[in-house]
Amino acid sequence: MNWNAVELHQKPGFARIVTVTDVRFERILNRVKWPLVRLGSPHPVGNTIAVAGLLSADEASLELVRPSSYVPLFPAAVEAAA
């Protein structure tokens, strides 16, 4: 996952991330308690089944999935969002 893109969505006014993801990755998100709110039913995309959905972009949700070794590429943007 591109954590820099995720952290940029923490700016004021951004409450959710819109994404299209593989249903297998959706299951991983559910296991780490970051559930995807589906916008429709799954559809075939290439060699996989994908679903569009919304993810919460708040700090508590991101802490669940962010690697402990993560260092932001845009620290000023992350600090401004806090």
Secondary structure, 3 states (H helix, E strand, C coil): CCHHHHHHCCCCCCCEEEEEEEHHHHHHHHHCCCCCEECCCCEEECCEEEEEEEEECCHHHHHHHCCCCCCCCCHHHHHHHC
